Amino acid sequence: MEGYCIRLKEDLQGQVPRGRENLGRTFGSGCVRCGKREKAMGQRIEDTVTVITGASSGIGRATALIFAKHGGTVLLVARREAALEALALECEAAGGHALALPADVTDPGALERVARQAVESCGRIDVWVNNAAVTLFGRFEETPLRDFRRVLETNLLGYVHGARAVLPWFREQGRGILINIASGVAKMPQPFTSAYVISKYGIVALSDCLRQELVDVPGIRVVTVLPGATNTPLFQQGANYMGWAARPLGPVADPERVARAILSAALAPEREVVIGAGVRAGIALERLAPALRDRWAARWVEQGHFEERPVAPSSGNLFQPMPEYARLRGDWAQPARQPGWPWMILGGVLGLCMGVALAGRGR
């Protein structure tokens, strides 16, 4: 049987009314194709329409699949059309509905078209997940400025474009959930990935600013998700000018773990969702003893983030997608060489700082 995503693409050729004027007629009547009735948030995932950027691999792919397994309708956005079409069929087989919408998040017009198509086909958007990301390894002054700029355009401006595309629809609906996938490094920086870290800091700031601007629409929620290292193809695809192959810093989480957190945020939105005890501990150390963490990160990242395997300089997937990595995982086991001493120092410092804080309260 022909996939739902393919049928819906044909429907969009002119059979569905276009433009925001259609929102008032379809918002209460549910999805044009699957007949789902619109409900207030707090509903089951099977009643939701969700847009996911960066859906072709890693966390985005895992999120699409888990939403589909719960019967949700997912609109899949990434540069790799063939990968999206294959994923859409997987989502349908899992029990959901899916539409593949190839788009580059660096193009604001493309994301505006994605938002319009979502409303045209399903009458509304319940959840928008900004997830598309690329990365760049290398010393700050040795990475090409063109590559540095591309990371910011994708990771930060891509989220800006997504938010600007969906927020007018959310405002007209009076509700919606914007989920921005940041990273633990947004609150505990690290060397040799400065463009990526800067972009993730910016995502946290973007979320914070939007929450303040949206206080006049209580039905719109903005969630920031901060995962740690995740077993995705990001590291194989990343631009690399370090001279050594990159790998994730442990402990490494499965992408399904992050996807479950995103699913929970869609059902019960929180301000921030931090994933993993290691991320929480690192954030706490950054707040309590930043100078110590600077010295720790400088040594730990250089030792643990790169393999003893030389690689030639490459821009990775910054400008062209790499179809061979359109998959869920990066095949990373727990890194074999992860220094144990940083965690002991971290635990000791946190214990000492907590003891000092408690002692101060008792005076």
C-alpha positions in Angstrom: 0.0 0.0 0.0 1.3 3.4 -0.9 2.8 5.3 2.1 0.8 8.0 3.8 3.6 10.5 3.2 3.5 10.0 -0.5 -0.3 10.3 -0.7 -0.2 13.4 1.4 2.4 15.0 -0.9 0.0 14.5 -3.8 -2.8 16.0 -1.8 -0.7 19.1 -1.2 -0.5 19.8 -4.9 -3.7 21.8 -4.7 -6.5 19.7 -3.1 -6.1 21.2 0.3 -6.9 24.9 0.9 -3.8 27.0 1.3 -2.7 29.7 3.7 -3.4 30.7 7.3 -7.1 31.4 6.4 -7.6 27.7 6.4 -6.6 27.4 10.1 -9.9 28.7 11.5 -11.9 26.1 9.5 -9.7 23.0 10.2 -8.4 23.7 13.7 -11.4 22.1 15.5 -12.0 19.4 13.0 -8.8 17.5 13.2 -6.3 16.1 10.7 -7.5 16.3 7.0 -6.1 12.8 6.2 -6.4 10.8 9.4 -9.5 12.4 11.0 -7.9 13.0 14.4 -9.9 15.3 16.6 -8.1 18.3 18.0 -7.7 18.2 21.8 -6.1 20.4 24.5 -2.4 19.6 25.3 -2.0 17.1 27.9 -3.5 14.7 25.4 -2.0 11.4 24.2 0.7 11.5 21.6 -1.6 9.7 19.1 -3.7 12.9 19.0 -0.7 15.2 18.1 0.8 16.6 15.0 4.6 17.0 15.4 7.3 18.6 13.2 10.8 17.3 13.7 13.9 18.9 12.1 17.1 16.9 11.7 14.9 13.8 11.5 17.0 11.6 9.2 19.4 10.4 11.8 20.3 10.2 15.5 18.0 11.9 18.1 15.6 13.2 15.4 15.2 9.8 13.9 14.6 8.2 17.4 12.1 10.9 18.2 10.1 10.4 15.0 10.0 6.6 15.7 8.9 6.9 19.3 6.2 9.4 18.4 5.0 7.1 15.6 5.0 4.1 17.9 2.5 6.0 20.1 0.3 6.6 17.1 1.4 10.2 16.5 1.5 12.1 13.2 5.1 13.3 12.4 6.3 15.6 9.7 9.9 14.8 9.0 12.4 17.5 8.1 16.0 17.1 6.9 18.1 17.6 3.8 18.2 13.9 2.8 14.9 13.2 0.9 15.5 9.4 0.4 16.3 8.9 4.0 13.2 10.8 5.1 11.0 8.7 2.7 12.4 5.5 4.2 11.9 6.8 7.7 8.3 7.8 6.9 7.6 4.2 5.9 9.2 3.0 9.2 7.0 5.4 11.1 3.9 4.1 9.4 4.9 0.5 10.1 5.4 1.4 13.7 1.7 2.7 13.9 1.9 6.4 13.2 1.4 8.7 10.2 4.3 10.4 8.5 5.1 13.0 5.9 8.7 13.6 4.5 9.4 17.2 3.9 13.0 17.8 2.7 14.3 21.2 3.7 17.5 22.9 4.8 17.0 24.7 8.1 19.4 27.4 7.0 16.7 28.5 4.6 14.0 30.4 6.5 11.6 30.2 3.6 11.8 26.4 3.5 10.8 26.1 7.1 7.9 28.6 6.6 6.7 26.2 3.8 7.0 23.3 6.2 4.8 25.0 8.8 2.3 25.9 6.2 2.1 22.4 4.8 1.7 21.0 8.3 -1.4 23.2 8.9 -2.7 22.6 5.4 -2.6 18.8 5.8 -3.5 18.4 9.5 -5.2 21.6 10.4 -2.7 22.5 13.2 0.8 21.9 14.7 0.9 20.7 18.2 4.6 20.2 18.7 7.6 21.6 16.9 11.0 20.0 17.7 14.1 22.0 16.7 16.8 19.3 16.5 18.9 19.7 13.4 22.6 20.0 14.3 26.1 19.8 12.8 29.4 20.1 14.5 33.0 21.2 14.0 36.2 19.8 15.7 39.4 21.8 15.8 41.2 24.6 17.6 39.4 27.9 17.4 41.9 29.8 15.3 42.6 26.8 13.0 39.1 26.1 11.9 37.9 27.7 8.6 35.7 30.7 9.2 33.3 29.4 6.5 32.8 26.2 8.5 32.5 28.0 11.8 29.8 30.2 10.3 27.9 27.2 8.9 27.6 25.6 12.3 26.1 28.7 13.7 23.8 29.0 10.7 22.5 25.5 11.1 22.4 25.0 14.9 21.4 28.4 16.0 19.8 30.3 13.1 18.2 27.0 12.1 16.3 27.1 15.4 15.5 30.8 14.9 14.1 30.0 11.5 12.0 27.1 13.0 10.7 29.2 15.8 9.8 32.1 13.5 8.0 29.6 11.1 5.8 28.0 13.8 5.2 30.7 16.4 2.6 32.6 14.2 0.6 29.4 13.9 0.9 28.7 17.6 -0.3 32.2 18.4 -3.3 31.8 16.2 -4.0 28.5 17.7 -3.5 29.9 21.2 -1.3 26.9 22.1 1.6 24.7 21.0 4.9 23.3 22.3 8.3 24.4 21.0 11.0 21.9 22.0 14.6 23.1 21.4 17.3 20.4 21.6 20.4 22.0 23.1 23.2 20.1 24.8 24.8 19.8 28.2 27.7 21.8 26.7 25.3 24.8 26.6 26.0 25.1 30.4 29.4 23.5 30.7 31.6 24.6 27.8 34.5 22.5 26.4 37.4 23.2 24.1 37.9 22.1 20.4 34.2 22.4 19.6 33.8 26.1 20.1 31.3 26.8 17.2 29.1 23.9 18.4 29.2 25.1 22.1 28.5 28.7 21.1 25.5 27.6 19.1 24.1 25.5 22.0 24.5 28.4 24.4 22.6 30.5 22.0 19.8 28.0 21.9 19.3 28.2 25.6 19.2 32.0 25.4 16.7 31.8 22.5 14.4 29.6 24.6 14.7 31.9 27.6 13.9 35.0 25.5 10.9 33.3 23.8 9.4 32.3 27.2 9.4 35.9 28.3 7.9 37.1 25.0 5.2 34.5 25.1 3.9 35.2 28.6 0.8 36.7 26.9 -0.1 33.3 25.5 0.0 30.8 28.4 -0.9 27.9 26.0 2.5 28.2 24.2 5.3 26.4 26.1 9.0 26.4 25.3 11.1 23.5 26.5 14.9 23.3 26.3 16.4 19.7 26.3 20.0 19.3 27.4 21.3 15.8 26.7 24.9 14.7 27.2 27.0 12.7 24.7 24.7 10.5 22.6 25.4 7.5 20.4 24.6 9.1 17.0 26.5 9.6 13.7 27.2 13.3 14.7 30.8 12.5 15.4 31.5 10.7 12.1 29.8 13.4 10.1 31.3 16.3 11.9 33.8 18.7 10.2 37.2 17.9 11.6 40.4 20.0 11.6 41.9 18.5 14.7 43.9 15.9 12.8 42.4 13.0 14.9 39.1 11.1 14.5 36.5 12.3 17.0 34.4 10.3 19.3 31.8 11.1 22.1 32.9 11.7 25.6 31.5 9.2 28.0 29.1 8.3 29.5 27.3 7.8 26.1 23.5 7.6 26.1 21.3 5.9 23.5 19.3 8.2 21.3 16.1 6.5 22.4 16.8 7.8 25.9 16.8 11.4 24.6 13.7 10.6 22.5 11.8 9.4 25.5 12.6 12.7 27.3 11.3 14.7 24.3 8.1 12.6 24.3 7.6 13.3 28.0 8.2 17.0 27.3 5.5 17.0 24.6 3.0 15.5 27.1 4.1 17.5 30.2 6.3 20.4 29.2 8.9 21.7 31.6 11.2 24.7 31.3 14.4 22.6 31.0 15.1 18.9 30.8 18.6 17.8 31.7 19.4 14.2 30.7 21.9 12.3 32.7 23.6 12.5 36.1 26.9 13.3 34.5 25.4 16.4 32.8 23.9 17.6 36.0 27.2 17.1 37.9 29.1 18.9 35.2 26.7 21.9 35.2 27.0 22.0 39.0 30.8 22.0 38.9 30.8 24.8 36.3 28.7 26.9 38.6 30.6 26.1 41.8 34.2 25.9 40.6 34.5 27.3 37.1 38.3 27.7 37.2 38.8 24.1 38.3 36.5 22.9 35.6 38.4 24.9 33.0 41.6 23.0 33.8 39.8 19.7 34.0 38.0 20.2 30.6 41.1 21.3 28.8 42.9 18.0 29.6 39.9 15.7 29.7 38.4 16.7 26.3 41.8 16.5 24.5 42.4 13.0 25.9 38.9 11.6 25.7 37.2 13.3 22.7 39.7 12.0 20.0 40.9 8.6 18.9 44.5 7.8 18.2 43.6 7.6 14.5 44.7 10.4 12.1 42.2 11.9 9.7 42.5 14.4 6.9 40.9 17.9 7.3 37.3 17.8 6.2 34.1 19.9 6.3 32.1 16.7 6.9 28.4 17.2 6.3 28.3 20.9 6.9 27.5 21.8 3.3 26.4 18.5 1.8 24.6 15.6 3.6 26.3 12.3 3.9 23.7 9.6 3.0 25.7 6.8 4.6 25.1 8.2 8.0 21.3 8.4 7.7 20.8 6.1 10.6 19.9 6.0 14.3 23.3 5.2 15.9 26.9 6.1 15.4 28.0 2.6 16.6 29.7 4.0 19.6 30.2 1.7 22.6 31.3 3.3 25.8 34.7 4.8 25.0 37.5 2.5 26.1 39.8 5.3 27.3 37.9 7.7 29.5 39.9 9.1 32.5 38.4 8.1 35.8 40.1 10.8 37.8 37.9 13.7 36.6 34.8 12.1 38.0 36.5 11.6 41.4 37.6 15.2 41.4 34.1 16.4 40.4 32.5 14.3 43.2 35.0 15.6 45.8 34.5 19.3 44.7 30.8 19.0 44.8 30.9 17.4 48.2 33.2 20.1 49.5 31.1 22.9 48.1 27.9 21.4 49.4 29.4 21.1 52.8 30.6 24.7 52.8 27.1 25.8 51.7 25.4 23.8 54.4 27.8 25.1 57.0 27.1 28.6 56.0 23.4 28.1 56.3 23.8 26.9 59.8 25.5 30.0 61.0 
